[in-house]
């Protein structure tokens, strides 16, 4: 699967400079994301907790997502 693609400087696991082996693909929930982002377990947990990533691709994107935040 390759290396973790986390680039979040606020990630408590890697501070955006991860190089661990990726184990999952997560998808942005605030935009149409057909390719996803590879994450290691630690960064993936943080990404899921943020509410910005989910574990399934959805073509049904809430166009007003940023208004709800």
N, C-alpha and C positions, 0 to 999 in steps of 0.2 A: 504494500500500500504506500510505502514511502515514509517520509518524515512529517512530523507535525507541522502544520502551517499556521500556528497561532502567531498573531502579530499584535496582540493586545498588550500595551505597556502596563495595563492595570491587572494583568493576569497574575494571581498570587503564586502560580506554579512556575512560570518562566519569565515573567515580565516582558513578554513579546519576543523572546529570543530562543524559542524551544528548538531542540534538535532531536528530540526523542522519536522513537518509532510510532507512527500513527496506527491507531487500532479502529477508528471509526470515521465515518463521513457524516458531518452535520450540515444542515441547510439553514440559510437565513430565513427568518419568518417575516421580515419586514419588506422583502422584495422578492421578485421572481428569481430563484436561485436553482438552476437545473444541474449545476456541477457539484455544488457542495464544497466543503472545506475539510481537509483531513486533520484530525486531532488525536493526540495521545490521550490516555485516560484522564490525567489530571487537568489538562487544558480543556478537554471535552466536557468534564464536569462543570468547570467554571463557565464555559460558554453556554451550557444548558441552563445553569442557574441565572445567567444574565437575562434570559428571556428572549434573546435575539436569535438564538439558534434552536432548531428542533431536529429530531432524528428522521423526519420524513420530508420529502419534497412535496410541496403543495402548489398547484397552479392557481389556487384561489387566494390571492394576496389581498389583504385589506388595504385598499388604496388610501384610507385615512389613518393608517397605522400610526404615523408620527403625530397626529392630532390627539391620540389616546395616551401618549406617553407623558 
